[in-house]
Amino acid sequence: NKSIHGAPAGYSFIHKGCHWGSCTNAEGNERRQVGSILEAKSSWSTTHTDSGVYNVAYDIWFHSTPVPIGQPDGAELMIWLAYKGAIQPVGSLLESAVSVDGAMWDVWAGWNGKNSVITYVRVDSVESVNDLSIKSFIADGVARNYIKDDWYLISVGAGFEIWKGGEGLVSNSFSLQLQ
C-alpha cells in the first residue's frame, strides 16, 4: 500500500535478457543492437483483478553496451496493456491515440532520474497479446529520439507494477522472439 505519487511498491515480473546484471542467457541471444533488430515479438497472457492499484506492463531496457553492469544507461520503454487506479506513467502525455501495431496508444515521456522513459498506454485495456510487435514500439521510440539505433536492447520484462493490493494478478504465459 504505497502512495500513487511515486514509484510502485513492487514489480512482479518475468524477463529475458540482462536485468541489473542478472542475465537469463549467457550467450546473449536476447541482447541485440537496436539498428540490427529484424523483428521482436512477444505474446503474454495475464489475469487481472478489479481491486488494487497497478499496471500490467512490459518494461524494456536499452544500454550502450550489450552487457551492462548495474542500471542501464540508455532508455526505458514501457508498454502498458492495462492499469487500475489513478496512476500515470513517468513524465507527461506527448500524444493521444497513436496507432502502433494495430492498436491505439497514448504516448508519455519523461525522466526517471537516470534514464529517459517512453511509455505507451493502451487506450482499450487487454489481458493478453499475441505476437505484439515490440519492434514497432522501438521504431516509434527511435523516431521520437528517445531510443538510439546504436544502443542495445538488453532486457524485455513483463509484469505488474503494484502500488496497492496485487492479490490475484497472474502471468499465465510469456514468450519473446527476437531476430
C-alpha distance (Angstrom), angle and dihedral (degrees) to the residues before:
residue distance angle dihedral
N1 . . .
K2 3.81 . .
S3 3.80 135.8 .
I4 3.80 114.1 -89.3
H5 3.82 88.9 -136.0
G6 3.78 94.6 81.0
A7 3.78 144.9 25.0
P8 3.82 118.4 -33.2
A9 3.79 121.1 -95.1
G10 3.80 89.6 -119.3
Y11 3.78 146.6 -11.7
S12 3.78 114.1 -140.6
F13 3.81 105.3 -166.2
I14 3.78 150.8 146.8
H15 3.79 119.9 -137.5
K16 3.78 146.9 -178.2
G17 3.79 121.1 -148.2
C18 3.81 129.2 23.1
H19 3.79 118.9 -28.8
W20 3.81 113.2 -177.4
G21 3.81 91.2 -30.4
S22 3.82 97.0 -43.9
C23 3.81 106.8 114.6
T24 3.80 125.3 -167.6
N25 3.81 93.7 -155.6
A26 3.80 124.5 32.1
E27 3.83 91.3 -155.3
G28 3.80 90.6 60.5
N29 3.80 97.1 -130.4
E30 3.82 89.7 153.0
R31 3.81 94.1 52.8
R32 3.80 115.6 85.4
Q33 3.77 137.2 161.1
V34 3.81 106.6 -105.9
G35 3.81 95.1 -125.2
S36 3.81 91.7 53.8
I37 3.82 98.0 50.9
L38 3.80 108.8 117.2
E39 3.79 94.7 -180.0
A40 3.78 138.8 -9.3
K41 3.79 117.0 -174.5
S42 3.77 132.5 169.8
S43 3.77 137.7 -172.5
W44 3.80 120.3 -161.3
S45 3.79 131.5 173.0
T46 3.81 120.6 -164.8
T47 3.78 140.9 172.7
H48 3.83 117.9 -138.0
T49 3.79 133.8 -162.6
D50 3.80 131.6 -140.9
S51 3.81 93.1 -130.2
G52 3.77 133.5 68.1
V53 3.79 133.6 33.0
Y54 3.81 115.8 -83.9
N55 3.77 147.8 119.4
V56 3.79 130.6 -129.6
A57 3.78 102.6 -137.0
Y58 3.75 148.6 164.3
D59 3.80 110.5 -136.2
I60 3.82 110.5 -159.2
W61 3.81 121.8 -176.2
F62 3.80 133.6 -158.4
H63 3.82 129.1 -163.6
S64 3.81 137.4 -178.9
T65 3.84 91.3 -117.8
P66 3.83 131.8 37.2
V67 3.83 94.0 -116.3
P68 3.79 113.6 44.6
I69 3.77 124.3 -166.8
G70 3.78 109.4 -147.7
Q71 3.79 123.1 -20.9
P72 3.81 117.6 5.9
D73 3.82 116.2 -104.7
G74 3.82 97.1 -150.7
A75 3.79 127.6 65.0
E76 3.78 136.6 -54.7
L77 3.81 117.3 -132.3
M78 3.80 117.2 -165.1
I79 3.79 128.0 -169.5
W80 3.81 112.8 -165.1
L81 3.80 111.3 -159.1
A82 3.81 91.5 180.0
Y83 3.79 143.4 -15.7
K84 3.80 139.9 -165.5
G85 3.79 125.5 -151.3
A86 3.80 134.8 17.0
I87 3.81 97.8 -49.5
Q88 3.78 129.4 127.7
P89 3.81 136.6 -172.7
V90 3.79 124.6 -92.4
G91 3.80 112.9 -76.4
S92 3.76 127.4 2.1
L93 3.78 138.9 -48.0
L94 3.82 111.7 -83.9
E95 3.79 100.2 178.0
S96 3.80 138.5 -6.7
A97 3.78 129.2 -135.7
V98 3.82 99.8 7.9
S99 3.81 116.1 171.8
V100 3.81 113.0 -127.0
D101 3.82 122.6 162.8
G102 3.81 93.7 -12.2
A103 3.82 98.3 -52.2
M104 3.80 136.2 86.7
W105 3.81 120.6 -107.0
D106 3.78 137.8 178.3
V107 3.82 110.2 -133.6
W108 3.81 120.8 -140.8
A109 3.80 129.3 -180.0
G110 3.77 136.5 -174.3
W111 3.79 147.2 121.7
N112 3.81 125.7 -80.1
G113 3.81 93.7 -161.5
K114 3.82 94.4 -90.9
N115 3.81 107.7 31.4
S116 3.77 140.1 31.3
V117 3.80 110.3 -109.2
I118 3.80 127.1 -154.6
T119 3.79 116.6 -172.5
Y120 3.80 131.2 -169.9
V121 3.82 113.6 -158.3
R122 3.78 114.6 -164.2
V123 3.81 111.0 -124.4
D124 3.84 91.9 -146.6
S125 3.82 109.8 40.2
V126 3.80 119.2 -128.8
E127 3.80 135.4 -171.8
S128 3.80 95.6 -146.7
V129 3.78 143.8 21.3
N130 3.79 130.0 -161.9
D131 3.80 120.5 -152.9
L132 3.81 92.9 -11.9
S133 3.81 106.0 -172.1
I134 3.79 103.8 -123.6
K135 3.81 85.8 176.9
S136 3.82 90.4 64.3
F137 3.81 90.6 57.3
I138 3.81 91.6 45.5
A139 3.83 90.1 50.7
D140 3.80 90.5 51.0
G141 3.82 90.0 48.9
V142 3.82 90.3 50.8
A143 3.82 90.9 49.1
R144 3.82 89.3 51.9
N145 3.85 90.6 49.3
Y146 3.82 95.5 -117.1
I147 3.83 94.4 111.3
K148 3.83 127.1 41.1
D149 3.82 126.3 -141.2
D150 3.82 92.0 -132.4
W151 3.83 94.0 54.6
Y152 3.80 121.0 94.8
L153 3.77 126.6 -117.1
I154 3.81 97.7 -131.5
S155 3.79 106.7 167.2
V156 3.79 140.7 18.7
G157 3.79 113.4 -167.8
A158 3.78 129.6 178.8
G159 3.78 123.0 -164.9
F160 3.76 151.7 96.6
E161 3.80 126.0 -62.0
I162 3.79 101.7 -153.7
W163 3.81 127.5 -161.8
K164 3.82 97.5 164.1
G165 3.80 133.8 10.1
G166 3.77 115.3 -13.9
E167 3.78 100.3 178.5
G168 3.80 110.2 140.4
L169 3.81 98.2 21.2
V170 3.80 107.0 132.7
S171 3.80 137.7 179.3
N172 3.80 102.2 -148.5
S173 3.83 96.2 -178.7
F174 3.80 139.8 -10.5
S175 3.80 133.2 -172.1
L176 3.79 137.1 170.6
Q177 3.80 127.8 -165.0
L178 3.79 117.5 -168.8
Q179 3.81 127.4 -176.6
